[in-house]
């Protein structure tokens, strides 16, 4: 249907066979994405950063899912991404910003990303003023062994840098290296 142009001009995401309407973003959601973009460029550089672009789901989910995470960092930028979307195991980190989508982001999407081989998955919860970090992927169980919630006044490590959750939730400056 995509190739036939049935959904031309519409923004949606395919998750577990359901077309999820990618509604417009509230200003707080867009601002959080921008703060994360600034941070991820600082830590990983522009060529590896993907913003709201499709990725391949795991083998079992490829027919029914094509997620579009808010942000993803590639392990490396490859030339063949001109021919295909990156796979989950090729991602260093995937980040979703949740305003009204916290429940599916912490359940359906978590499971989808784990099954795809995403090593690290973060959910910035705007309403709850926290970051939920999923790490230590267990490929055998397709789940994350470590799931930790960081409050607004805490910090989390990413690529050897301490990232303050408050800086991702508000207009405060991000730390410089």
C-alpha positions in Angstrom: 0.0 0.0 0.0 2.9 2.3 0.7 4.4 1.7 -2.8 1.0 2.3 -4.3 0.8 5.7 -2.6 -2.4 4.9 -0.6 -1.0 6.9 2.4 0.7 9.7 0.4 1.1 12.8 2.6 0.0 11.0 5.8 2.4 10.3 8.7 2.0 7.0 10.5 4.0 4.2 12.0 3.4 0.5 11.6 3.6 -1.4 14.9 2.3 -4.9 15.4 0.1 -4.6 12.2 -1.6 -1.4 13.5 -1.2 1.9 11.7 -0.5 4.4 14.4 -1.3 8.0 13.4 1.7 10.3 14.0 -0.2 13.2 15.3 1.2 16.7 15.4 3.6 17.3 18.2 3.0 19.6 21.1 5.7 22.3 21.5 7.1 20.6 24.6 7.6 17.3 22.6 9.3 19.1 19.7 11.5 21.1 22.1 12.6 17.9 23.9 13.4 16.2 20.6 15.6 19.3 19.7 17.4 19.1 23.0 18.1 15.4 22.4 19.3 16.1 18.9 21.7 18.7 20.2 23.0 16.2 22.8 23.3 13.3 20.5 25.2 15.3 17.8 27.6 16.5 20.5 28.2 12.9 21.6 28.0 11.0 18.3 28.2 13.4 15.5 25.6 14.2 12.8 26.2 11.3 10.3 25.1 8.7 12.8 22.0 10.5 14.0 18.5 9.6 12.6 15.5 11.7 13.5 12.0 10.2 13.1 13.1 7.8 10.3 12.1 4.2 9.8 14.1 1.2 11.0 13.7 -2.5 10.3 12.0 -4.5 13.1 13.3 -7.9 14.1 12.8 -10.8 11.7 9.6 -12.0 13.2 8.1 -8.5 13.2 9.2 -7.2 9.8 5.9 -8.0 8.0 3.8 -6.2 10.7 6.1 -3.4 12.0 8.2 -0.5 10.7 8.8 1.7 13.7 10.0 5.3 13.4 11.7 6.2 16.7 12.0 9.9 17.6 15.8 9.5 17.6 18.3 6.8 16.9 22.0 6.7 16.8 23.6 4.3 14.3 26.6 2.2 15.3 28.1 3.4 12.1 26.8 5.2 9.0 26.8 2.7 6.1 26.4 3.4 2.4 23.8 0.6 2.0 21.2 2.6 4.0 20.5 4.1 0.6 19.0 0.7 -0.3 17.5 -0.4 3.1 16.6 0.9 6.5 18.9 0.2 9.4 18.2 -2.9 11.6 17.8 -2.7 15.3 21.1 -4.4 16.0 22.8 -1.6 14.0 21.6 1.0 16.5 23.6 2.2 19.4 20.6 3.8 21.1 16.9 4.5 20.3 15.0 7.2 22.1 11.3 7.9 22.2 9.9 11.1 23.6 6.6 10.4 25.3 4.0 13.0 26.0 0.7 11.0 25.5 2.3 7.7 24.5 4.1 6.6 27.6 2.2 3.3 28.0 2.8 1.9 24.5 6.4 3.3 24.6 7.1 1.3 27.8 5.4 -1.9 26.6 4.8 -2.5 22.8 7.7 -0.4 21.6 10.1 -1.7 24.3 9.3 -5.3 23.2 9.5 -4.4 19.5 12.9 -2.7 19.9 14.3 -5.5 22.1 13.2 -8.2 19.5 14.9 -6.1 16.8 18.1 -6.1 18.8 18.3 -2.5 19.9 21.0 -2.5 22.5 19.8 0.5 24.5 16.3 2.1 24.5 15.5 5.3 26.3 12.0 6.9 26.9 11.9 10.5 27.9 8.6 10.8 29.9 7.5 14.4 29.7 4.5 14.1 31.9 6.3 12.0 34.6 9.4 14.2 34.3 11.7 11.2 34.1 13.9 9.1 31.8 13.4 5.3 31.6 16.5 3.6 30.4 16.5 0.0 29.1 19.9 -1.7 28.9 21.6 -5.1 28.9 19.7 -6.6 26.0 19.2 -10.3 26.4 18.7 -11.6 22.9 17.6 -15.1 24.1 14.6 -13.6 26.0 14.2 -10.6 23.7 14.1 -8.4 26.7 16.2 -5.9 28.7 17.8 -7.1 31.9 18.2 -3.6 33.2 15.3 -1.1 33.3 15.9 2.0 35.4 13.9 5.2 35.9 15.9 8.4 36.4 14.1 11.3 38.1 14.4 14.9 36.9 17.1 15.7 39.4 19.3 12.7 38.5 21.8 12.0 35.7 22.4 9.0 33.4 25.6 8.0 31.7 25.7 8.0 27.9 28.9 7.4 25.9 31.0 8.3 29.0 29.2 11.5 29.6 26.9 12.4 32.5 23.5 13.6 31.1 21.2 15.5 33.5 17.6 14.5 33.0 16.5 18.1 33.9 18.5 19.4 30.9 16.5 17.2 28.6 13.2 18.2 30.1 13.7 22.0 30.2 15.4 24.9 28.5 18.5 24.6 30.6 21.8 24.3 28.6 23.1 20.8 27.9 26.5 20.0 29.3 29.4 20.6 27.0 32.3 18.2 26.8 
